[in-house]
């Protein structure tokens, strides 16, 4: 008889082969299986799943619902192999999921962030160089943070001014054209990087102390410090405030504003932006572009001109 631990290994392997990353989900499910083992449980029951999902009294209802939902997906898989498995109902911990409102960076804030990032850990020359270049790349390409951190040296073609994102969300790959100024900045980074780390430990484009790839958690921790240093966050321990991911929103907003100011056909170009960002549906891109007063004003003016028969 297979144990829950073996079932979990097979489940995660199958889902990842289908293109799902499952970073957080994998950690949580291993915690659930460990909890089940401590309880002496041989199979998944609704009572067991609910008890694990609500273990901590200090988390939100939404987080509890997420924990239960992750176990639900796993239990649906296991139920095809273990008939005693119970699949928890979606009605047990109802929660309305709300996407976090992004921070609307100004140009000046982005410049300050990059400048402060370049000054981190002065005793380790590569850290400030890497982090400042990373934030700059996020701001001008709209890449996801993990996509940028996963870049290998072969993924950047300086001659063609093209960047290849491999195994992105949904296990898809895409090409991202680069502005000439971005190419120069990346070339400058690569040249200094190779002087500081002549013997890297892997193929990663962005490297950290020792020449290895930068971990997401490392980048996130340094971002919080830099955001506090520049006054964008109040505390390193708080959950509120700007995120690195919001630089993706910044890029989308800047692109759309530029199109409006150039009097371009925004509706026709929006699918291009969606493809550039790696979205599966244009509706995902609309979310990034919502609730920005300047955009709403420009869109309203254009609509009013169209109603009056203007261009």
N, C-alpha and C positions, 0 to 999 in steps of 0.2 A: 504493500500500500504506500502510495506516494505521500510525503508530508506536505504541509502547507508551504514550507520553505522551498521544496522542489517545484511545487506548482507555481510559486512566485517567480522562480528563476526562468521557467518556461514561458510564463505570461509576459514578463518584461522583455525577454528575448524576442518573442513573437511581435509585440507591439513596436519595439524598436526597429525590427526589420521592415515594418510597415511605414517607418518614417517618423515615429513619435520619439521625442527626446526623453521625456519622463524623468527629468532630473529630480524635481521635488517629489513627484509621485512615487518614484522608486524608494526614496528615503522614508517617506511616510508609510509605505506598504511594508517595508522591512520592520519598521517600528510596530506595526499592527501584528505581523507574524510573530515577532518576539513577545508581544503582549499575549497573544493566543497561546504560545508555548508556556508562558508563566502561569496561565490560567488552566493549563492542562487540556486545552481544547484540541480535539482531533479534526474538527471541521468547523466551517464558518456558520455561525447562527446570527440571527437578527439581534438577539440580546447581546452577544459578544461584540458585534460591530458597533452597536449603539453605545455600549459601555466605553469602548475605546475612543469613539469619536467625541465623547463628552467628558473625557478624563480631566481636562484642566478647566477650572471655573473662571479663569482669567482671559479666555479668548472669546471672540465674537460669535454670534449665532451663524454668521456667514462662514467663518472658518470651520466650525463644527460641521456644518452642512457639506463643506468641501471635503473634509476628512471622510465623512460617511459616503459621499459620492465616489471617492477614489476606491474605497472598499467595495462599493456596489459593483463597479466595473470589474474588479478582480473576482468577486464572488460569482458574477455572471459567467466568467470564464471557467472557474472551478466547478460550477454546477453541472457542466457538461461532462465532467470526469468523476465527480463525487456526488451521488444522488442525495446525500444528507445535507448538502449545502443549502443555506437559506439566503435569498437575495433580499437585502433590506429595501423597503418601500421608499420611494422618493418623497412620500408625504410625511415621513417620520421627523425630518428636520428641514422644514421648508425655509427657503431663504431666497430673497431677491438679489441677484448678483448685479452689482453696479461697478462699472469700470471707473477707475480713479481718474478724476479730472486732471489733465496734464498741466504742468506749469508752462506759462507762455514766456519763454526767454526773450529778452531784448538783445539786440546786437552787442550792446555794451556789457551785459551780463555774461554773454558767451566769451567775449574777449577777456574779461576778468577771470573767468573760470580757467581758460586755457593758460593765461599768464601765471595764475597761482599754481596750476598743475605742473608747470615747467619748473617750479621752485621746490617741489617736495623732496625730502630726503637728500639734501645736498652732498652728503657723504657717499651716496651711491649715484654716480653720474647717469646711469642708464634709466633710473626710475622716473625722474622728472622729464627726461627726453621722451620716454615711451608714453607716459601718461598724458603729457601735453599734446603729443601727436595723435594719440588715440582719440581724445576729446575733439580735436580739430577735425579728424576724419568723420566722426559721428555727426558733427554739426553740418558738414558739407555734402554728405551722402545719404543721410537718413538710415544708415545701416542699424540693425539691431546690435546691441552690445556684444552678445555672444558670437554674432557673425564676424564682427571685427576682431575679436580675440581669437577666433578660429582660423584666421587668415594665415596661410603659409607663404613663404617667399615666392614660390612659383605661381601664386594666385594673382600677383600684380605684374602686369605687362606694361612697363614704362614706355616702350616704343609705341604701342597702340593706345596708350592712355586708357587702359581698360583693367578692371578689377573683376575677378571671378569669385562669386560667393558659392561655396559648395555645401551641400547637405544643410541647407537652411530649413526654416520651418516647413513642415510637410515633406521633408527630405528632398526639396527641390533645389536646383541650382539656377543662378542668373548672372548676367553680366551687368556691370555698373560702369558707365563711362566716367572718366575723371577729367576735371578741368585742368588746364596746364599748370595753374598755381598749386593745385593739389598734388600733381605729379612731382613738381619741384620739391614740395615739402616732404613727400614720402621718400624721394631720392636722397634728400639731405639727411633725413632720419636714418635711412639704410646705411649710408656711408659712415656716419658717426657711430651707429650701432655696431658696425663691423669692426671699427677701431677699438671700441670699448669691450666688445665681446667677440674676439676673433675665433673663439671655439665654442659656438653655441651647442646646447645639448639636444636640439631638435630643429625642425624645419620652420618653426613659428616666425612670422614676420615681426610681430611685437614681442619683445623679450623683456625679462625682468632680471633681478639679481641672480647671477649664476648662469644666465643665458637660456633659461627655460621659458615656457609659455606663461603668460599672465593668467592667473586664475580669476574667474569672475568675482569671487568673494573679495579677493585682494583689490581689484579695481573698484568695486562697490565701496569698500571701507575707505579707500583713499578719496573717492569722490565725496563722501559725506564730510570728511575732514576739510577738503578744499571748499565745499559749499558753505561750511560754517565759517571758514576763514574769510570768505568773500561776502559774508553777511546774507547769503541766500537761505541758510538754515540757522535755526537758533541753537540746536544741540545735536551732538553726535548720537545721542540716545533716542531722540524723537523719531517718529515714523513719518511725520509730515514734511513738506518741503519738496523742492525740485529733485528730480532723479536724473541719472544718466539717460534713461530711456526717453525723457522729455526732449532731448536733443533731436530725436527722430521727429517729434512733433514740430520742433523749431524749423527743421529743414523743410517739412511739408508746407508749413505756413509761409515761409520765405519764398518757396517756389510758386505758390498760388498767388501771393501778393505781386510777385514779379510779372506773372502772366496777366493779371488785371491791369497793372500799370502800363504794360506793353500793348494793351487792348487785344490780347490773344483770345482765341475761342477756348475758354476754360473748360466748358462741358466736353468739347472734343478731345482736349488734352488730358483730362482727368484719368482716363484709363492708362495713359502713359505713366503718370505719377504712381498709379496703383501698381503697375508692373515694376517700376523702379524700386518701390518700397518692398516688393515681394508679397503683396496682398493677393489672396485668391479671388476676392470679390471687390468691386469698386466701392461697395457699401462700407467696407472696412476703412477705406481711405476717407470717406465722408466724415467718419467719426473724428479723425485727427483734425479735420478742418472746421469743426463746429465751435460755436461760442467765442469767436474772435471778433470783437467789435469792428475793427478796421475792415475785415473781410466781409462782414455782413453789410457794412455801409457801401463798399464797392459793388457787391453783388446787387444790392437794392438799386443803386444808381443805374447799373447796366440794365436791370429789369425795367426800370422806369423809362429809360431811353428806348428800349425795344417796344414798350407799350405805345410810345408816342411816334413810333415809326422811324426812330433814329438808329444809328449803328451801335 
